[in-house]
Amino acid sequence: MAGGNISKNARREGAKELTSRWGGKIIMKSVFEAGKMRHFAVCEKTGNQARKPKDLM
């Protein structure tokens, strides 16, 4: 379970500690580009990025 019913914004705030399959902590980042807010997950250990934290688990 990658966070249950927690929104991407709530995960970005650090409400729950998530770990990737490589053993690093997953953090949510937000970038404002092309007039839109874009959220993505990043593994702190490897630097891998994905749209959802579930993709890094």
N, CA, C and O atoms as CSV, one atom per row, in Angstrom:
chain,resi,resn,atom,element,x,y,z
A,1,MET,N,N,0.844,-1.179,0.000
A,1,MET,CA,C,0.000,0.000,0.000
A,1,MET,C,C,0.885,1.235,0.000
A,1,MET,O,O,1.717,1.402,0.891
A,2,ALA,N,N,0.715,2.099,-0.986
A,2,ALA,CA,C,1.612,3.229,-1.184
A,2,ALA,C,C,1.164,4.496,-0.487
A,2,ALA,O,O,1.601,5.581,-0.871
A,3,GLY,N,N,0.340,4.409,0.488
A,3,GLY,CA,C,-0.078,5.607,1.176
A,3,GLY,C,C,-1.571,5.661,1.387
A,3,GLY,O,O,-2.072,6.598,2.008
A,4,GLY,N,N,-2.291,4.683,0.887
A,4,GLY,CA,C,-3.737,4.648,1.108
A,4,GLY,C,C,-4.449,5.790,0.419
A,4,GLY,O,O,-4.253,6.035,-0.771
A,5,ASN,N,N,-5.277,6.484,1.176
A,5,ASN,CA,C,-6.070,7.569,0.613
A,5,ASN,C,C,-5.457,8.929,0.898
A,5,ASN,O,O,-6.181,9.909,1.073
A,6,ILE,N,N,-4.139,9.002,0.946
A,6,ILE,CA,C,-3.461,10.265,1.203
A,6,ILE,C,C,-3.176,10.932,-0.146
A,6,ILE,O,O,-2.652,10.298,-1.062
A,7,SER,N,N,-3.521,12.196,-0.254
A,7,SER,CA,C,-3.311,12.906,-1.506
A,7,SER,C,C,-1.830,13.190,-1.737
A,7,SER,O,O,-1.021,13.084,-0.815
A,8,LYS,N,N,-1.478,13.554,-2.980
A,8,LYS,CA,C,-0.092,13.893,-3.294
A,8,LYS,C,C,0.373,15.083,-2.463
A,8,LYS,O,O,1.520,15.120,-2.019
A,9,ASN,N,N,-0.509,16.051,-2.252
A,9,ASN,CA,C,-0.137,17.221,-1.471
A,9,ASN,C,C,0.133,16.854,-0.026
A,9,ASN,O,O,1.069,17.385,0.571
A,10,ALA,N,N,-0.656,15.961,0.559
A,10,ALA,CA,C,-0.446,15.544,1.945
A,10,ALA,C,C,0.866,14.791,2.077
A,10,ALA,O,O,1.558,14.937,3.084
A,11,ARG,N,N,1.224,13.989,1.082
A,11,ARG,CA,C,2.487,13.254,1.130
A,11,ARG,C,C,3.655,14.213,1.036
A,11,ARG,O,O,4.709,13.976,1.626
A,12,ARG,N,N,3.474,15.291,0.300
A,12,ARG,CA,C,4.534,16.290,0.145
A,12,ARG,C,C,4.847,16.949,1.480
A,12,ARG,O,O,5.991,17.330,1.728
A,13,GLU,N,N,3.854,17.087,2.334
A,13,GLU,CA,C,4.037,17.705,3.638
A,13,GLU,C,C,4.800,16.798,4.599
A,13,GLU,O,O,5.262,17.266,5.640
A,14,GLY,N,N,4.943,15.520,4.280
A,14,GLY,CA,C,5.689,14.606,5.141
A,14,GLY,C,C,4.811,13.924,6.167
A,14,GLY,O,O,5.277,13.601,7.260
A,15,ALA,N,N,3.543,13.696,5.837
A,15,ALA,CA,C,2.608,13.075,6.777
A,15,ALA,C,C,2.968,11.615,7.044
A,15,ALA,O,O,2.670,11.090,8.117
A,16,LYS,N,N,3.604,10.958,6.079
A,16,LYS,CA,C,3.933,9.547,6.237
A,16,LYS,C,C,5.332,9.282,5.663
A,16,LYS,O,O,5.690,9.821,4.615
A,17,GLU,N,N,6.103,8.465,6.343
A,17,GLU,CA,C,7.453,8.120,5.895
A,17,GLU,C,C,7.368,6.974,4.899
A,17,GLU,O,O,6.872,5.898,5.233
A,18,LEU,N,N,7.847,7.194,3.680
A,18,LEU,CA,C,7.823,6.171,2.645
A,18,LEU,C,C,9.259,5.828,2.262
A,18,LEU,O,O,10.117,6.709,2.212
A,19,THR,N,N,9.521,4.554,1.992
A,19,THR,CA,C,10.859,4.135,1.571
A,19,THR,C,C,10.791,3.485,0.199
A,19,THR,O,O,9.825,2.796,-0.129
A,20,SER,N,N,11.819,3.710,-0.590
A,20,SER,CA,C,11.869,3.155,-1.943
A,20,SER,C,C,12.426,1.739,-1.921
A,20,SER,O,O,12.867,1.251,-0.880
A,21,ARG,N,N,12.403,1.086,-3.073
A,21,ARG,CA,C,12.927,-0.283,-3.166
A,21,ARG,C,C,14.450,-0.303,-3.049
A,21,ARG,O,O,15.034,-1.366,-2.835
A,22,TRP,N,N,15.108,0.860,-3.187
A,22,TRP,CA,C,16.556,0.958,-3.046
A,22,TRP,C,C,16.967,1.331,-1.619
A,22,TRP,O,O,18.156,1.454,-1.322
A,23,GLY,N,N,15.980,1.510,-0.744
A,23,GLY,CA,C,16.274,1.784,0.655
A,23,GLY,C,C,16.320,3.253,1.023
A,23,GLY,O,O,16.551,3.588,2.185
A,24,GLY,N,N,16.107,4.132,0.064
A,24,GLY,CA,C,16.122,5.561,0.346
A,24,GLY,C,C,14.742,6.074,0.722
A,24,GLY,O,O,13.734,5.413,0.474
A,25,LYS,N,N,14.705,7.253,1.321
A,25,LYS,CA,C,13.440,7.876,1.700
A,25,LYS,C,C,12.821,8.533,0.467
A,25,LYS,O,O,13.521,9.171,-0.319
A,26,ILE,N,N,11.505,8.372,0.301
A,26,ILE,CA,C,10.794,8.991,-0.814
A,26,ILE,C,C,10.230,10.322,-0.340
A,26,ILE,O,O,9.525,10.394,0.667
A,27,ILE,N,N,10.555,11.372,-1.083
A,27,ILE,CA,C,10.000,12.685,-0.769
A,27,ILE,C,C,9.224,13.190,-1.980
A,27,ILE,O,O,9.552,12.865,-3.121
A,28,MET,N,N,8.197,13.983,-1.718
A,28,MET,CA,C,7.411,14.579,-2.790
A,28,MET,C,C,7.932,15.986,-3.047
A,28,MET,O,O,8.214,16.735,-2.112
A,29,LYS,N,N,8.055,16.337,-4.319
A,29,LYS,CA,C,8.473,17.683,-4.699
A,29,LYS,C,C,7.438,18.261,-5.647
A,29,LYS,O,O,6.725,17.529,-6.333
A,30,SER,N,N,7.365,19.574,-5.675
A,30,SER,CA,C,6.448,20.272,-6.568
A,30,SER,C,C,7.222,21.308,-7.358
A,30,SER,O,O,8.092,21.996,-6.823
A,31,VAL,N,N,6.896,21.413,-8.642
A,31,VAL,CA,C,7.533,22.382,-9.519
A,31,VAL,C,C,6.442,23.105,-10.289
A,31,VAL,O,O,5.505,22.484,-10.791
A,32,PHE,N,N,6.570,24.428,-10.379
A,32,PHE,CA,C,5.626,25.213,-11.171
A,32,PHE,C,C,6.268,25.457,-12.528
A,32,PHE,O,O,7.234,26.213,-12.636
A,33,GLU,N,N,5.727,24.811,-13.574
A,33,GLU,CA,C,6.271,24.989,-14.910
A,33,GLU,C,C,5.146,25.016,-15.930
A,33,GLU,O,O,4.146,24.311,-15.791
A,34,ALA,N,N,5.319,25.828,-16.945
A,34,ALA,CA,C,4.342,25.968,-18.028
A,34,ALA,C,C,2.957,26.328,-17.500
A,34,ALA,O,O,1.946,25.898,-18.057
A,35,GLY,N,N,2.909,27.112,-16.433
A,35,GLY,CA,C,1.632,27.565,-15.888
A,35,GLY,C,C,0.890,26.523,-15.072
A,35,GLY,O,O,-0.275,26.727,-14.731
A,36,LYS,N,N,1.538,25.411,-14.750
A,36,LYS,CA,C,0.882,24.350,-13.978
A,36,LYS,C,C,1.791,23.891,-12.845
A,36,LYS,O,O,3.016,23.965,-12.937
A,37,MET,N,N,1.165,23.421,-11.787
A,37,MET,CA,C,1.894,22.847,-10.669
A,37,MET,C,C,2.065,21.362,-10.941
A,37,MET,O,O,1.084,20.664,-11.200
A,38,ARG,N,N,3.299,20.868,-10.886
A,38,ARG,CA,C,3.591,19.469,-11.171
A,38,ARG,C,C,4.197,18.834,-9.923
A,38,ARG,O,O,5.168,19.350,-9.370
A,39,HIS,N,N,3.629,17.718,-9.481
A,39,HIS,CA,C,4.108,16.996,-8.307
A,39,HIS,C,C,4.796,15.723,-8.769
A,39,HIS,O,O,4.336,15.068,-9.704
A,40,PHE,N,N,5.897,15.374,-8.115
A,40,PHE,CA,C,6.568,14.118,-8.422
A,40,PHE,C,C,7.291,13.609,-7.196
A,40,PHE,O,O,7.602,14.366,-6.276
A,41,ALA,N,N,7.554,12.313,-7.200
A,41,ALA,CA,C,8.242,11.659,-6.085
A,41,ALA,C,C,9.703,11.460,-6.454
A,41,ALA,O,O,10.036,11.171,-7.604
A,42,VAL,N,N,10.580,11.621,-5.447
A,42,VAL,CA,C,12.014,11.463,-5.656
A,42,VAL,C,C,12.587,10.587,-4.551
A,42,VAL,O,O,12.270,10.768,-3.375
A,43,CYS,N,N,13.429,9.643,-4.935
A,43,CYS,CA,C,14.159,8.830,-3.965
A,43,CYS,C,C,15.415,9.610,-3.587
A,43,CYS,O,O,16.217,9.965,-4.451
A,44,GLU,N,N,15.583,9.878,-2.280
A,44,GLU,CA,C,16.735,10.669,-1.836
A,44,GLU,C,C,18.058,9.932,-2.040
A,44,GLU,O,O,19.085,10.572,-2.265
A,45,LYS,N,N,18.054,8.618,-1.967
A,45,LYS,CA,C,19.289,7.841,-2.063
A,45,LYS,C,C,19.809,7.784,-3.497
A,45,LYS,O,O,20.990,8.032,-3.740
A,46,THR,N,N,18.921,7.454,-4.457
A,46,THR,CA,C,19.352,7.256,-5.844
A,46,THR,C,C,19.040,8.432,-6.759
A,46,THR,O,O,19.659,8.574,-7.813
A,47,GLY,N,N,18.089,9.276,-6.373
A,47,GLY,CA,C,17.706,10.402,-7.225
A,47,GLY,C,C,16.682,10.039,-8.281
A,47,GLY,O,O,16.341,10.874,-9.119
A,48,ASN,N,N,16.182,8.805,-8.261
A,48,ASN,CA,C,15.162,8.396,-9.225
A,48,ASN,C,C,13.885,9.194,-9.012
A,48,ASN,O,O,13.517,9.510,-7.880
A,49,GLN,N,N,13.211,9.519,-10.116
A,49,GLN,CA,C,11.968,10.281,-10.049
A,49,GLN,C,C,10.836,9.473,-10.664
A,49,GLN,O,O,11.041,8.689,-11.591
A,50,ALA,N,N,9.632,9.683,-10.127
A,50,ALA,CA,C,8.430,9.055,-10.666
A,50,ALA,C,C,7.255,9.965,-10.382
A,50,ALA,O,O,7.328,10.838,-9.516
A,51,ARG,N,N,6.168,9.761,-11.113
A,51,ARG,CA,C,4.982,10.577,-10.909
A,51,ARG,C,C,4.322,10.284,-9.575
A,51,ARG,O,O,3.808,11.188,-8.918
A,52,LYS,N,N,4.337,9.002,-9.169
A,52,LYS,CA,C,3.703,8.587,-7.910
A,52,LYS,C,C,4.733,7.866,-7.048
A,52,LYS,O,O,5.622,7.204,-7.583
A,53,PRO,N,N,4.631,7.981,-5.728
A,53,PRO,CA,C,5.546,7.252,-4.840
A,53,PRO,C,C,5.449,5.740,-5.022
A,53,PRO,O,O,6.431,5.023,-4.828
A,54,LYS,N,N,4.290,5.267,-5.386
A,54,LYS,CA,C,4.071,3.827,-5.585
A,54,LYS,C,C,5.005,3.264,-6.654
A,54,LYS,O,O,5.411,2.105,-6.573
A,55,ASP,N,N,5.350,4.081,-7.657
A,55,ASP,CA,C,6.220,3.634,-8.729
A,55,ASP,C,C,7.662,3.409,-8.265
A,55,ASP,O,O,8.419,2.705,-8.933
A,56,LEU,N,N,8.045,3.992,-7.143
A,56,LEU,CA,C,9.406,3.833,-6.606
A,56,LEU,C,C,9.494,2.728,-5.578
A,56,LEU,O,O,10.593,2.391,-5.135
A,57,MET,N,N,8.365,2.151,-5.182
A,57,MET,CA,C,8.360,1.117,-4.147
A,57,MET,C,C,8.553,-0.261,-4.751
A,57,MET,O,O,8.574,-1.256,-4.026
